[in-house]
Amino acid sequence: MRRAAPLSFTALAVISVAALLGPLLALPQRWHLPVVLGELLAGILLGPTAIDYLHASDPTFTFLADIGFALIMFVAGAHVPVRDAGLRAGLRTGTLRALGVGALAVVPAVGLAHAFHTGHTALYAVLMASSSAALILPIVDSLQLSRHLGDRPVLQLLPQVAVADTACIVALPLAVDPQHAARAALGALAVVACAALLFLVLRRLEHDGYHRRVHRLSQRRKFALELRISLACLFTLAAIAVRTHVSIMLAGFSFGLVVAAIGEPRRLAKQLFALTEGFLGPLFFLWLGASLDLRQLADHPSAIVLGLLLGAGAVAVHAAARLTGQPLPLGVLASAQLGVPVAAATLGTQLHLLRPGEAAALMLGALVSIGAATASGALAARGTPTLPAPPDAAPPVSPAPPGAPR
């Protein structure tokens, strides 16, 4: 195996250029491809699978990728519309559907874990039950599915996705490393408790008007105080997560929910978008692609079958919500998963808990679900007659958390 060279400005230049493959593949709107697909592909090509230029074992590369991972999960949490009245209205139905999908996912998970002799029943169940709010909400918004399938079914989808995303992110560390489930549970409780404390403090500061004063000062003096404070809070939660042996994924996502509950300032949203989507996010996905040696799939063809079945199982258990009255396109759309499989592959690789080729199989399953979800959403938007909007119809669903302009 070739020795990993230290990360350099040359490598960063290559990473920045390679990351452009994401927007290039996502450019044709009719394809409805997520940007991260091209970034993962670029990482795979530059990693040991093909060129063997990028090495995920480099500590600097790994640390920068961890920062990007925390920011990605923060943005995903901030995009959950926890303050949306429509989400609260459909909370009961959406939560019951998410619980039903989770219970149903246990059946194929048991079968796959036994058939492939991996013993990862809990992990597969969490993967197949998960939904990616960061992927699904933009698809719903861009395709205006509420106009095609009706407002009520779409508004019931939002809490289903939010509950599934949140629950699976909390459950994933327990499922990946069940031998240390008690330790992971205590660590998760510590991170969630700190996030709840942050919410109470920040809400109080918001109520007393301190946030607006800080915002005005920062805008007038160009201090970027909101970004600095947010990063300080995020990295503090990440440090607590690392100390308590919990994934930084939970730290990022929980703080994102805190910011979404308070109301994310637009200026902060733009700053975080630039920091995450412009550099650290693509760097993480290239690192993840470089950490996957897909040549193992050739040595372990069963991993290909496992990945395809994981993706098909996720689509099937979500589509089963049709029995509860959910339109089939929305059920398939809810199967789109990214954050949880990415986290599972990352954690499993770092902790050396996955078998050869299994990390690649997890990502292949995610790609199958993304393909099915994007195709289903596109077909629903093109093939279903547009419903006339009633006079008192709710406004179109937006993936960004609501909040007054600041």
Buried (B, 14 or more C-beta within 10 A) or exposed (E): EEEEEEBEEEBBEBBBEBBEBBEEBBEEEEEBBBBBBBBBBBBBBBBBBEEEBBBBEBEEBBEBBBBBBBBBBBBBBBBBBBBBEBBBBBBEBBBBBBBBBBEBBBBBBBBBBEEBEBEBBBBBBBBBBBBBBBBBBBBBBEBBBBBBBBBBBBBBBBBBBBBBBBBBBBBBBBBBBBEBBEBBBEBBEBBBEBBEEBBEEBBEBEEEEEBEEBBEEBBEEEEBBBBEBBBEBBBBBBEBBBEBBBBBBBBBBBBBBBBBBBBBBEBBBEBBEEBBBEBBBBBBBBBBBBBBBBEBBEEBEBBBBBBBBBBBBBBBBBBBBBEEEBBBBBBBBBBBBBBBBBBBBBBBBBBEBBBEBBBBBBBBBBBBBBBBBBBBBBEBBEEBEEEEEEEEEBEBBBBBBBBEEB
